[in-house]
Amino acid sequence: MKKIGFIPLRKGSKSIKNKNKKKMLGRPLFSWVLVEAMFSKLDEIYVFTDDEEIFEYVNKEYKWSNKVKVLERSKKSASDTASTELAMKEFVEAIKNNYDLLMLLQATSPLTTREDINKALEMINYYDSVISVVEFKRFFWKENGTPINYDYNNRPRRQEFKGTLIENGAIYLTTREQFEKTGVRVGGNIGVLKMPEETAYEIDEPNDWIVIENLLKNRLKKSKKELDKIKVVVLDVDGVFTDSSVYYDNNGEFSKKFNMKDGMGISILKEYDIEIIVITSEDSEIVRKRMGKLGIENLYMGIKDKYAFLEKLIIEKKLKRSEIAYLGDDINDYANILSCGWGICPKDAVEEIKNEADVIISKNGGNGFIRESARFILKYNERF
């Protein structure tokens, strides 16, 4: 049974400019649901878009996963007046109806998890379609002054009130037979997937962005609630190994400055059997040579979505985020600083990172920051 994930993205957005690719906690908005889908039981996930930047980003950034694909969306299906169903029909025609289950996932619901996706896939065995909802324990009224979901003469206590189920717009799953028959995302015998109350928020207006970003931030922080021995140290390069300065001549980049004390910090960590992983968005021969000199085998270059790639490594190496110390200094390190066991940054990191880091080292990047971080990590591990 072929299980397809479908994420439609339009280039335009009126309420929030470039909403789908705007950075939420250092990552494009759409990447939050895309990466959860990647690590779910879906077989393939398609990003369906008319945005050239997103098209290029997906093709380049997720080439390490054979599950992610991107298809061009027509202007007609991406217009302000086009329905999502029109996009779905265009999409299934583009893949020549080669699917058994089709799951519509919304980028504007970044709190969707792989667990939610997998629950829906389990439920579809008993239904023609599945829709995600949230149980709202609120009392609803009509404009004419009559209650909708309770009797005000016998007002129930909250803990006894069943509430009302509302659609949260996160997940819609349909069989091929149901979609071909009705042409709409849900129909026939419909299963209801209950998701946490916080997932009722969708990003439509600027205030929604603020609310969801804070909810997502709190969720990531829960990854570090356990206290575990640090087994792995993950590092960025620019602003961590270096002071962020890059020297160019007519041929391009020719020089970066590295600190010998930081190199010693790496050596000491390795002596204590702490694995070193370097993930950088740049692709530099200078960096490759320096990491080779330090004996760092786990070097991953040209990675912009570091959170997604680290999640891949965590699964492959059977780690927990609570066992990782992450050293970073800028926005593209944000999600990992929040979610890893210890988020560590230098004194000259950007304010957003310093506000969320667990430890701010008194040294600047490229000037003893790694060496002092190693000292902290080894002292921390002594208690274990």
Buried (B, 14 or more C-beta within 10 A) or exposed (E): EEBBBBBBBBBEBEEBEBBBBBEBBBBBBBBBBBBBBBBBEBBBBBBBBBBEEBBEBBEEBBEEBEBBBBBEBBEEBBEEEBEBBBBBBBBBEBBEEEBEBBBBBBBBBBBBBBEBBBBBBEBBEEBBBBBBBBBBBEBEEEEEEEEEBBEEEEEEEEEEBEBBEEBBBBBBBBBBEBBEEBEBBBBBEEBEBBBBEBBBBBBBEEEBBEEBBEBBBEBBBEBBEEEBBBBBBBBBBBBBBBBBEBEEEEEEBEEBEBBEBBBBBBEBBBEEEBBBBBBBBBEBEBBEEBBEEBEBEBBBBEBBBBBBBBBBBBEEBEBBBBBBBBBBBBBBBBBBBBBBBBBBBBBBBBEBBBEBBBBBBEBBBBBBBBBBBBBBBBEBBEEE
